[in-house]
Amino acid sequence: MFGYVVINKPELKIKDYDKYQEYYCGLCQSLKQNHGRRGQLTLNYDLNFVGILLSSLYEPTDKQYLIRCPLHPFHKKSVRTNQYMNYVSDMNIVLTYYKLEDDVLDENSLKSKTFKQLLKKEFNRIKKKYPDKVEKIKEHLDQIHYLEKSHCLDLDEVAGHFGHIMASICVYQEDVFKDDLYQMGFYLGKFIYLIDAFEDVEEDIKKQTYNPFKNKFKEEHFQEYCFNILEMMISRSSFYFEKLPLIENVELLRNIIYSGIWTKFELIKKKRMEEKS
């Protein structure tokens, strides 16, 4: 369900792209340092966005250094980390752990069961660190699981629970920014859940598994219908985003929230058009 909150690289200035990569590599390093190499396997773009957002809002002193990366062996990579990237590295572990738990329940996947066991120690440590937040995430994931098993077609209800999950993650602490961060994360989370359903609808129909768009897929204006819903979610998210007093990295963040998040939607549309022709 992740990988939608990304940059639109052609529209990004070189300096902003470099900064984005530094944070992404920084999150990868935070996962490695805090949770081991297995933690690095949970890396995703969506929480990198949250890390950059919180870093831009609270303006910590970033730690910058060079590393040698096995994936890029011929030159050193510049890395940028701080306490907020460490925080989202913890949230990466939590979301991955619960996703694996869901896979085990739904498919009895041995691969998911094994990886879940590998993350269990780290997950329990994070749960002690953020007990209320982790419990809230669990409650909403349980509700999503229940609604999916009940074949719920109420988009607001089922997507809303994932909205609350992302909202909880976006709120780092109780302060004056809490409400705007929560609302921004809430609508962004709904967007992520719904665009994931939009992408998977054909496969879910074939597999006879749950998808809230199943009954709409064969309708003539299905893509327009989905686009309008997604646009509404991102419009509300960006409204609260713009209320935050961001200066550092604001153009990078705007590239993601106004442009980058639509790149996957356009790729899905293009793929379906090619399959029809």
C-alpha positions as CSV (number, residue, x, y, z in Angstrom):
1,M,0.0,0.0,0.0
2,F,3.0,2.3,-0.2
3,G,5.0,3.9,-2.9
4,Y,2.6,6.6,-4.0
5,V,3.9,9.7,-2.2
6,V,6.9,10.4,-4.5
7,I,8.5,13.2,-6.4
8,N,7.9,14.3,-9.9
9,K,11.6,14.3,-10.9
10,P,11.4,16.2,-14.2
11,E,9.7,19.2,-12.4
12,L,12.2,19.2,-9.5
13,K,15.2,21.5,-9.3
14,I,18.5,19.7,-9.1
15,K,19.3,21.0,-5.6
16,D,15.9,19.8,-4.4
17,Y,16.3,16.4,-6.0
18,D,19.7,16.0,-4.3
19,K,18.2,17.0,-1.0
20,Y,15.4,14.5,-1.5
21,Q,17.9,11.7,-2.2
22,E,20.0,12.7,0.9
23,Y,16.9,12.3,3.1
24,Y,15.9,9.0,1.5
25,C,19.4,7.6,2.0
26,G,19.3,9.1,5.5
27,L,16.1,7.2,6.3
28,C,17.7,4.0,5.0
29,Q,20.6,4.6,7.3
30,S,18.4,5.4,10.2
31,L,16.6,2.0,9.6
32,K,20.0,0.2,9.5
33,Q,21.4,1.9,12.6
34,N,18.2,1.7,14.6
35,H,16.8,-1.7,13.5
36,G,19.6,-3.5,11.6
37,R,19.7,-4.6,7.9
38,R,16.3,-6.2,8.1
39,G,15.0,-2.7,9.0
40,Q,16.3,-1.4,5.7
41,L,13.9,-3.8,3.9
42,T,10.9,-1.7,5.2
43,L,12.1,1.5,3.5
44,N,9.4,3.4,1.6
45,Y,8.9,6.7,-0.1
46,D,5.7,7.7,1.7
47,L,7.3,7.9,5.2
48,N,10.3,9.6,3.7
49,F,7.8,12.4,2.8
50,V,6.7,12.5,6.4
51,G,10.3,12.7,7.6
52,I,11.1,15.6,5.3
53,L,7.8,17.4,6.3
54,L,8.6,17.1,10.0
55,S,12.2,18.1,9.4
56,S,11.1,21.2,7.5
57,L,8.6,22.2,10.1
58,Y,10.8,21.8,13.2
59,E,14.1,22.7,11.6
60,P,16.5,20.4,13.5
61,T,20.3,20.4,12.8
62,D,20.7,17.7,10.3
63,K,23.6,15.3,10.5
64,Q,25.3,15.0,7.1
65,Y,27.9,12.5,6.1
66,L,29.1,10.2,3.2
67,I,28.6,6.4,3.0
68,R,29.4,3.6,0.7
69,C,26.2,1.9,-0.4
70,P,26.1,-1.6,-1.8
71,L,23.5,-0.6,-4.3
72,H,25.7,2.3,-5.6
73,P,29.3,0.9,-5.2
74,F,31.2,3.2,-7.5
75,H,30.7,6.5,-5.5
76,K,29.9,7.6,-2.0
77,K,26.4,8.7,-1.2
78,S,25.5,11.8,0.8
79,V,23.2,11.1,3.7
80,R,21.1,13.5,5.8
81,T,19.5,12.3,9.1
82,N,18.0,13.8,12.2
83,Q,15.6,12.9,15.1
84,Y,12.5,13.0,12.8
85,M,14.0,10.6,10.3
86,N,14.7,8.3,13.3
87,Y,11.1,8.6,14.3
88,V,9.7,7.7,10.8
89,S,12.2,4.8,10.7
90,D,10.3,3.5,13.8
91,M,7.0,4.0,12.1
92,N,8.3,2.1,9.1
93,I,8.8,-0.9,11.3
94,V,5.4,-0.6,12.9
95,L,3.5,-0.4,9.6
96,T,5.5,-3.2,8.0
97,Y,5.0,-5.4,11.0
98,Y,1.3,-5.0,10.9
99,K,1.2,-5.4,7.1
100,L,3.0,-8.7,7.5
101,E,0.6,-9.7,10.3
102,D,-2.3,-9.0,7.9
103,D,-0.7,-11.1,5.1
104,V,-0.3,-14.0,7.5
105,L,-4.0,-13.8,8.5
106,D,-5.2,-13.5,4.9
107,E,-2.8,-15.8,3.0
108,N,-0.9,-17.8,5.7
109,S,2.2,-16.6,3.9
110,L,5.4,-18.3,5.1
111,K,7.5,-15.5,3.8
112,S,5.5,-12.9,5.7
113,K,5.4,-15.1,8.8
114,T,9.2,-15.4,8.8
115,F,9.9,-11.7,8.2
116,K,7.4,-10.8,10.9
117,Q,9.3,-12.9,13.4
118,L,12.5,-11.2,12.3
119,L,11.0,-7.7,13.1
120,K,9.2,-8.8,16.3
121,K,11.9,-7.7,18.7
122,E,12.3,-4.3,17.1
123,F,8.5,-3.9,16.9
124,N,8.1,-4.6,20.7
125,R,10.8,-2.1,21.5
126,I,9.0,0.6,19.4
127,K,5.7,-0.3,21.0
128,K,7.1,0.4,24.4
129,K,8.5,3.7,23.1
130,Y,5.2,4.9,21.6
131,P,2.5,2.8,23.3
132,D,-0.5,5.0,22.6
133,K,0.4,5.7,18.9
134,V,1.1,2.0,18.2
135,E,-2.2,1.0,19.8
136,K,-4.1,3.5,17.8
137,I,-2.5,2.3,14.6
138,K,-3.5,-1.3,15.5
139,E,-7.1,-0.3,16.3
140,H,-7.6,1.3,12.9
141,L,-5.9,-1.5,11.0
142,D,-8.2,-4.0,12.8
143,Q,-11.2,-1.9,11.7
144,I,-9.9,-1.9,8.1
145,H,-9.5,-5.7,8.2
146,Y,-13.0,-6.1,9.6
147,L,-14.6,-3.7,7.0
148,E,-12.7,-5.5,4.2
149,K,-13.9,-8.9,5.4
150,S,-17.4,-7.4,5.5
151,H,-17.1,-6.2,1.9
152,C,-17.7,-2.6,2.9
153,L,-18.4,-0.3,0.0
154,D,-18.4,2.9,2.0
155,L,-15.2,4.6,0.7
156,D,-15.1,7.2,3.4
157,E,-15.4,4.7,6.2
158,V,-12.8,2.2,5.1
159,A,-10.3,4.8,3.7
160,G,-10.9,7.0,6.8
161,H,-9.3,4.4,9.1
162,F,-6.1,4.5,7.0
163,G,-6.4,8.2,7.1
164,H,-6.3,8.2,10.9
165,I,-3.2,5.9,10.8
166,M,-1.3,8.4,8.6
167,A,-2.6,11.3,10.7
168,S,-1.2,9.7,13.8
169,I,2.2,9.2,12.2
170,C,2.3,12.8,11.0
171,V,1.7,14.2,14.5
172,Y,5.1,14.0,16.2
173,Q,4.2,15.8,19.4
174,E,1.4,17.7,21.1
175,D,1.9,21.3,20.0
176,V,0.4,24.2,18.0
177,F,0.9,22.3,14.7
178,K,-0.8,19.1,15.8
179,D,-4.3,19.8,14.3
180,D,-3.0,20.8,10.9
181,L,-0.6,17.9,10.7
182,Y,-3.3,15.5,11.7
183,Q,-5.8,16.8,9.1
184,M,-3.1,16.9,6.4
185,G,-2.1,13.3,7.2
186,F,-5.7,12.1,7.4
187,Y,-6.6,13.1,3.9
188,L,-3.2,12.0,2.6
189,G,-3.8,8.6,4.2
190,K,-7.3,8.4,2.5
191,F,-5.6,9.2,-0.8
192,I,-3.0,6.4,-0.3
193,Y,-5.7,3.8,0.5
194,L,-7.9,4.8,-2.4
195,I,-5.2,5.0,-5.1
196,D,-3.9,1.6,-4.0
197,A,-7.5,0.2,-4.4
198,F,-7.7,2.0,-7.8
199,E,-4.4,0.3,-8.9
200,D,-5.4,-3.2,-7.6
201,V,-9.1,-3.3,-8.7
202,E,-8.6,-5.5,-11.8
203,E,-6.4,-8.0,-9.9
204,D,-8.8,-8.0,-7.0
205,I,-11.7,-8.8,-9.3
206,K,-9.8,-11.7,-10.8
207,K,-8.9,-13.1,-7.4
208,Q,-12.3,-12.4,-6.0
209,T,-10.8,-10.4,-3.1
210,Y,-12.0,-7.2,-1.6
211,N,-11.8,-3.9,-3.4
212,P,-14.1,-0.9,-2.6
213,F,-14.2,0.1,-6.4
214,K,-15.3,-3.4,-7.6
215,N,-18.9,-2.3,-8.4
216,K,-17.8,0.8,-10.2
217,F,-15.0,-0.6,-12.4
218,K,-17.1,-1.5,-15.4
219,E,-18.8,1.9,-15.5
220,E,-17.9,4.1,-18.4
221,H,-16.5,7.0,-16.4
222,F,-14.7,4.9,-13.8
223,Q,-11.3,6.6,-14.1
224,E,-12.9,10.1,-13.9
225,Y,-14.9,9.0,-10.9
226,C,-11.8,7.8,-9.1
227,F,-9.8,10.9,-10.1
228,N,-12.4,13.2,-8.7
229,I,-12.4,11.4,-5.4
230,L,-8.6,11.4,-5.2
231,E,-8.4,15.0,-6.2
232,M,-10.8,15.9,-3.4
233,M,-8.6,14.0,-0.8
234,I,-5.4,15.7,-2.0
235,S,-7.1,19.1,-2.2
236,R,-8.0,18.8,1.5
237,S,-4.6,17.5,2.5
238,S,-2.8,20.4,0.7
239,F,-5.1,22.9,2.3
240,Y,-3.8,21.9,5.7
241,F,-0.3,21.5,4.4
242,E,-0.3,25.2,3.3
243,K,-1.3,26.2,6.8
244,L,2.0,25.0,8.2
245,P,4.8,27.6,8.4
246,L,7.2,25.8,6.2
247,I,10.2,27.5,4.6
248,E,13.0,24.9,4.3
249,N,12.3,22.3,1.6
250,V,8.9,23.8,0.9
251,E,9.3,23.6,-2.9
252,L,10.4,20.0,-2.7
253,L,7.4,19.1,-0.5
254,R,5.0,21.0,-2.9
255,N,6.5,19.0,-5.8
256,I,5.4,15.8,-4.0
257,I,2.0,16.8,-2.8
258,Y,0.8,18.7,-5.9
259,S,2.6,16.7,-8.6
260,G,4.5,13.7,-7.6
261,I,1.5,11.9,-6.1
262,W,-0.2,11.9,-9.5
263,T,2.7,10.1,-11.3
264,K,1.5,6.7,-10.3
265,F,-2.1,7.5,-11.2
266,E,-1.0,8.5,-14.7
267,L,1.1,5.3,-15.0
268,I,-1.9,3.2,-14.1
269,K,-4.1,5.0,-16.6
270,K,-1.5,4.6,-19.3
271,K,-1.1,0.9,-18.6
272,R,-4.9,0.3,-18.8
273,M,-5.2,2.3,-22.1
274,E,-2.3,0.2,-23.6
275,E,-4.0,-3.0,-22.5
276,K,-7.3,-2.0,-24.2
277,S,-5.7,-1.0,-27.5
